[in-house]
Amino acid sequence: MKRMAINKLGDSLAQSGTTYTADDDPDLVGAALPFSLKLVEGLLAETPRHRGLLFSAVSGFTEYAYAFVQQEAEVVATDNVDRAAELRARARHLYLRARDYGLRGLETRHSGFTRAIAADPKTVQQTAKDEVAMLYWTAAAWASAIALSKDHPELVADQPIVEALIDRAFELDPDFDSGAIHGFLIHYEMARQGRRGDPAARARAHFDREVELTKGQLASPFVALAEAVSVAAADRTGFESLLKRAIAVDPNARPEWRLQNLIVQKRARWLLSREDDLFIQ
């Protein structure tokens, strides 16, 4: 009976809908999320193979680490290098925590999956379309950890696994979650190794598709392209234009994206304030 009750509660938490995503107060959500995440972990201690809870953990820890830890690290870096380093280390730890939950989620369908992809990333081909969400969030968490780990070569060496995960997700459902994979690839194409062609062109193609799928009502693709491509190309005009388009998005047009848009628009304003640092004359 206890296990049944926990499973019911887990199902409810895993399908919480827009309780957080439609909120208009990012600070309130940032303060509340740790409790929710620890509740999920507590339930997972009782039902360790509950896929809904594992998905909540991988996605929740990834989103929390990015929105409320990593971004703070970037903001304080100019004035407090030590504090920024502490926050980056914490963000990396949270991303790896998320990654491990994602791998556990994939293990529920494929016993030994973690060891198998470490030995041969092509093992990911055994996954199916209904696992795209777990593939995407596991890749996002792992890639984010790697991006903060230039001094951890053993983690950087995992990049081929991340690439296999996200490419498999894209192969199975390229337009998943209104273009979330396209959004990931805007950044990732600029760092991808060994692929022919212009990485900026590939990034722009993903940008165009995500904007099409979201009808321009999501701010994140504009910020992603500005950071990934405009800065690399020293295109200050394009950078400003993209960030202003992000800021112009109406957060209330799509309530389910309200919180995400508010967080991303805050980042867009911060990036505009740093233009002189990003574009050296």
C-alpha positions in Angstrom: 0.0 0.0 0.0 2.9 2.4 0.8 4.5 1.7 -2.5 1.2 2.2 -4.3 0.7 5.6 -2.6 4.2 6.7 -3.4 3.7 5.7 -7.1 0.5 7.7 -7.2 2.2 10.8 -5.7 5.1 10.3 -8.1 2.7 10.2 -11.0 1.1 13.4 -9.8 4.4 15.2 -9.4 5.7 14.0 -12.8 2.6 15.5 -14.4 2.5 18.8 -12.5 1.7 20.8 -15.7 2.3 24.5 -15.6 2.5 25.0 -11.9 6.0 26.3 -12.3 6.4 27.0 -16.0 3.5 29.5 -16.1 4.6 31.5 -13.0 5.5 35.1 -13.4 7.9 35.3 -10.5 11.3 33.6 -11.3 12.7 34.4 -7.8 9.8 32.7 -6.1 10.2 29.6 -8.3 14.0 29.7 -7.7 13.3 29.5 -4.0 10.7 26.8 -4.3 12.4 24.4 -6.7 15.0 23.0 -4.2 12.1 21.7 -2.0 10.4 20.1 -5.0 13.6 18.5 -6.2 14.4 17.1 -2.8 10.8 15.7 -2.6 11.3 14.0 -5.9 14.6 12.5 -4.6 12.9 11.3 -1.5 10.2 9.5 -3.5 12.9 8.0 -5.8 14.5 6.5 -2.7 11.3 4.5 -2.3 10.6 3.9 -6.0 14.0 4.1 -7.7 12.7 3.0 -11.2 9.7 5.4 -11.4 10.3 6.9 -14.9 8.1 9.9 -14.3 10.1 10.9 -11.2 13.4 10.2 -13.0 12.3 12.5 -15.8 11.3 15.2 -13.2 14.7 14.9 -11.6 16.8 15.1 -14.8 14.8 18.0 -16.2 14.3 19.8 -12.9 17.9 19.7 -11.8 19.1 20.8 -15.2 16.7 23.7 -15.4 17.5 24.8 -11.8 21.3 24.6 -12.4 21.1 26.8 -15.5 18.5 29.4 -14.5 19.4 29.9 -10.8 23.1 28.8 -10.4 25.1 29.1 -13.6 23.6 32.4 -14.7 24.3 33.9 -11.3 27.9 32.7 -11.6 28.2 34.6 -14.9 26.7 37.8 -13.5 29.0 37.9 -10.4 32.1 36.9 -12.3 33.2 40.4 -13.0 33.2 41.5 -9.3 33.8 38.3 -7.4 35.9 35.7 -9.1 35.9 33.3 -6.2 32.2 33.3 -5.8 31.7 32.8 -9.5 34.0 29.7 -9.3 32.0 28.3 -6.4 28.8 28.7 -8.3 30.2 27.2 -11.4 31.4 24.2 -9.4 27.9 23.9 -7.9 26.2 24.1 -11.2 28.5 21.4 -12.6 27.7 19.1 -9.7 23.9 19.7 -10.2 24.2 19.0 -13.9 26.0 15.7 -13.2 23.3 14.8 -10.7 20.7 15.5 -13.4 22.7 13.4 -15.9 22.8 10.4 -13.5 19.0 10.6 -13.1 18.6 10.7 -16.9 20.9 7.6 -17.3 18.9 5.8 -14.6 15.7 6.6 -16.6 17.3 5.1 -19.7 18.4 2.1 -17.7 14.8 1.3 -16.9 14.4 0.2 -20.5 17.9 -0.9 -21.3 19.8 -2.7 -18.6 23.5 -1.9 -18.6 22.9 1.2 -20.9 25.3 3.4 -19.0 28.2 1.0 -19.4 27.3 0.2 -22.9 27.3 3.8 -24.2 30.6 4.4 -22.4 32.1 1.6 -24.4 30.3 2.4 -27.6 28.1 5.5 -28.0 26.4 3.8 -31.0 24.6 1.7 -28.4 22.1 4.6 -28.2 20.6 3.4 -31.4 18.6 0.8 -29.4 16.4 3.6 -27.9 12.9 4.4 -29.2 10.8 7.5 -29.9 9.1 7.4 -26.5 12.5 7.9 -24.9 13.3 11.2 -26.7 12.5 13.3 -23.7 15.0 11.3 -21.5 17.6 11.4 -24.2 17.3 15.1 -24.7 17.5 16.1 -21.0 20.3 13.7 -20.3 22.3 15.2 -23.2 21.5 18.7 -22.1 22.6 18.0 -18.5 25.8 16.3 -19.6 26.7 18.9 -22.2 26.2 21.7 -19.7 28.5 19.9 -17.2 31.1 19.6 -19.9 30.9 23.3 -20.8 31.8 24.1 -17.2 34.6 21.5 -17.1 37.5 22.7 -19.2 39.8 21.7 -16.3 38.3 18.2 -16.1 39.6 16.3 -19.2 37.9 13.1 -18.1 34.5 14.7 -18.4 35.3 16.6 -21.6 36.2 13.1 -23.1 32.5 12.2 -22.7 31.5 14.6 -25.5 31.0 11.8 -28.1 28.4 10.2 -25.8 26.6 13.5 -25.5 26.6 13.9 -29.3 25.3 10.4 -29.8 22.4 11.0 -27.3 21.3 14.3 -28.9 21.7 13.1 -32.5 19.6 10.0 -31.7 16.9 12.2 -30.1 17.0 14.4 -33.2 16.8 11.3 -35.5 13.7 10.0 -33.6 11.8 13.3 -33.2 13.5 16.4 -34.6 10.7 18.8 -33.6 10.3 17.4 -30.0 8.8 19.8 -27.5 8.3 22.7 -29.9 11.9 22.6 -31.2 13.8 22.0 -27.9 16.4 19.9 -29.7 16.9 22.6 -32.4 17.5 25.0 -29.5 20.2 22.8 -28.1 21.8 22.4 -31.4 22.1 26.2 -32.0 24.8 26.2 -29.5 26.2 22.7 -30.0 26.8 23.0 -33.8 29.3 25.7 -33.1 31.4 23.4 -30.9 30.8 20.1 -32.8 34.0 18.5 -34.1 34.6 16.6 -37.3 31.5 17.6 -39.3 31.8 19.2 -42.7 30.2 22.5 -43.7 29.7 25.8 -42.0 28.7 25.4 -38.3 27.1 28.8 -38.3 24.9 27.9 -41.2 23.8 24.7 -39.3 23.1 26.7 -36.2 21.0 29.2 -38.2 19.0 26.4 -39.7 18.1 25.1 -36.3 17.3 28.7 -35.2 15.0 29.1 -38.1 13.2 25.9 -37.4 12.7 26.6 -33.7 11.4 30.1 -34.4 9.0 28.5 -36.9 7.8 25.9 -34.5 7.3 28.4 -31.7 5.9 31.1 -34.0 8.4 33.6 -32.6 6.8 33.4 -29.1 9.9 31.9 -27.4 12.8 34.2 -26.5 15.5 31.5 -26.1 16.3 30.9 -29.8 17.1 34.6 -30.3 19.4 34.6 -27.3 21.0 31.4 -28.3 21.9 32.6 -31.8 23.1 35.9 -30.5 25.5 34.2 -28.1 26.6 31.2 -30.3 26.9 32.9 -33.7 26.8 36.7 -33.5 29.5 36.9 -30.9 31.8 34.4 -32.7 31.3 36.4 -36.0 31.9 39.8 -34.2 28.5 40.8 -35.5 27.4 43.4 -33.0 24.5 44.7 -35.1 23.1 41.2 -35.4 23.7 40.5 -31.7 21.7 43.6 -30.7 18.9 42.8 -33.1 18.5 39.3 -31.9 18.5 40.3 -28.2 15.9 43.0 -28.8 13.7 40.5 -30.6 14.0 38.3 -27.5 13.0 41.1 -25.2 10.1 42.0 -27.4 8.5 38.6 -27.0 5.3 38.8 -24.9 5.7 36.4 -21.9 1.9 36.2 -21.5 1.3 35.1 -25.1 2.0 31.5 -24.2 1.5 31.0 -20.4 3.3 27.6 -20.5 6.5 29.4 -21.6 6.0 32.4 -19.3 8.7 31.6 -16.7 11.2 30.5 -19.4 10.7 33.7 -21.3 11.1 35.9 -18.3 14.4 34.2 -17.3 15.7 34.3 -20.8 14.7 38.0 -21.3 16.6 38.8 -18.1 19.7 37.2 -19.6 19.1 39.1 -22.9 19.2 42.4 -21.0 22.3 41.4 -19.1 24.0 40.4 -22.4 23.2 43.8 -23.9 24.8 45.5 -20.8 28.0 43.6 -21.6 28.3 44.5 -25.3 31.5 46.4 -24.8 33.1 43.4 -23.2 31.9 41.0 -25.8 32.8 43.1 -28.8 36.2 44.7 -28.4 36.8 47.5 -30.8 
